[in-house]
Amino acid sequence: MAISDGVRSPQDETGRPSETGATDAPNEIADRRNEARGGRSEVREIADADVPKDEAARRPGIHGRLDGIRSTRAGRLTLKIVIGTIGAVLVIGGLIMVPFPGPGWLVVFAGLAVLATEFHWAHRLLEFGKRTLSAWTAWLGRQGWSVKILVVLAAAATATAIVYYGLKLSLDLDLIVEAQKLLIR
């Protein structure tokens, strides 16, 4: 008996998918298998992974390729590990870049988007982040110029403090003392 014996596509006698999508009853399966061995019937028996691979091949672009990889247990696990690693590196790198001038939050959202291709929790977190950012920018857009200027000043002061203390603690470089030395010359 082959591995694929007993594994059947959910189709009726006409070759069309059954309405319920369920496979035949056990007795009917045995009857059809016997008919197929006798050469009187053309019952197509397929392996478990063949149906998802065939369906994945019909999808265009990257989604079809990813579905093809996901169709096997090893491919699914490998894809989760690779996507998880790449996404985690992007999120961690983005969080490190957040305090500094540059695309910190953009990289965090890009990492979450990568993780969201395989993990539902990352998709929910990404959607929450998008809603929060959209709500915050809409709120800021409704505010007057004075509030907008205060927000920009607060962001600039925070970035300045982070850069100052980052240089002082990591490189033992005090920018205020260095500036005083340059002015005294």
N, C-alpha and C positions, 0 to 999 in steps of 0.2 A: 504494500500500500504506500503510495507516495505521500509526501507531506501535505500536498494540497488536496488529497482525497477528502471529501466531506466538507471542504470549504467551497462555498458556491456564491455566485453573485446573486443579489436579490432581484431576480428576473422571473417573469412568468414564461409560459410556453412560447409566446410570440417573440421573445427576446427583448421585450420592453421591461423597464423597471416595474416591479410590483407596486401597487398603490400604497401598501404599508411599509415597503422597504424591508420587510422581514424575509428571512429565508424560509424555504419549504419545511413542512413537517418532516420528522425523521424518517417515517416510512416512505414518503415520496422521494426523499433523497436517495434512499437505498434502491428504490425502483428505478430511478433515473440513472443511477450509477451502474446498475446491472444492464440497463438498456444500452448505455454508452459503451460498455465493454463488449456487448454483443454486436455493436456496429449499427444498431437500428436507430439510434438517436444521436444528435449532435449537442450534447450537454457540455458546456464549456466550464471547466473547473479551473479556478485561478488561485494563486497564492495570496496571502493576506496583504502583502505590501504592494501588489500590482495595481489594485484599484486606486489607492491614493496617488501612486506615482503617475498613473495615466491621467487622473483628474488634474494633478499638478502640472503636467506637461501642457495642458490646454490653457492654463492661465498665462498671460503675457508678463514679461519683465521679471523683476526681482521677486515678486510674490510667488510666481510659479517655481522659481528655483528654490526659494526658501521652503515652500510646501513640499517640494521633492526631497529636500534634505530632511524635513520633519517626518517624512513618511516611514522612516525606520527608527528604531529605538536608539541606536548608536548615533545616528544623524541628529536626532532631537536633543540628546544629551550633549553632543559636541557643540551644536549650535547654541544651546543655553550657556555653556561654559564660555564660548568665544564672545557671544554678545554680552554676557555678564561682565567679563573682564574688560572689554573695550568700553562699555558704558560706565563701569566703575572708575576706570582711569580718567575718563572725561569728566565725570562728576567731581571726583576728588581734585583733579587739576583745576577745574573751574572754581571750586570752593576756595582753593588756595589763592586763585587770582582775584576773587571778589573784592578784597580790600584795596587792591592796587588798581591804578588806572588801566583800563583795557577791557577786554570782552569776557570778564569772569562769569557773569550771569548768562551770557549767551552760550558759553561752553557748558555750563551746568544744564541748561535746557537742552542743548544738543545731546549731552550724555543721557539725560532722561528720555529723550526721543529714541535713542539707540536701545536703551533698556526696555522701553515700552513695546518694542517689536516682539519681545519674548515674555515679558513679565507684566501681569495685569496690575500689580500694585504700582509699578512705575508709570503705567498708563494713567491710572487714577491720580497719582501725584502730579504728573505733567498737566493733566486737565485742571487740577486745583491751582497749580501755579499760573496757568494761562488765565483762568478766571480772576485770580487775585491781582495779577499784573494789569489785566484789562480794567478791573474795577478801580484800581489805584490810579491808573493814568486817566481814566474818565473823571475821577474825583479831582485830580490835580488840574485837569483841563477846565473844570467848572469854577475853579478858584480865581481870585483876583491876582493882579501882578505882585502884590506885596507877599502873598503866601508863596507864589512861585519863586520869588527871589529868596525868601527865607529857606525854602527847600534846597535850592541850589547852593546857598551859603552853608547850610548844615552839611550837605554832601561834600562840599569842598573842604570844610573844616575837618570832617571825619577822615577823608582821604589823606589830608595833610598830616593829621595826627598819626594815622596808621603808617605812612611812609617814614615819618620822623622816628617813631618808636621802633619800627622795623629795622631801620638802619642803625639806630643806637644800640639795640639789643643784639642784633646779629653781627654787625661789623664793628661795633664799638666806635661809631662815627657820630659825633654830635654836630648836627648841622648848624645850630645856633652858635656854638663856639667857633666853628669854621667860618661862618659868615662874619662874626666879630673880628676874627683875624684878618679877613680880607678887607674890611672897612678901616681898620686901624693902619694898615700899611701906608 
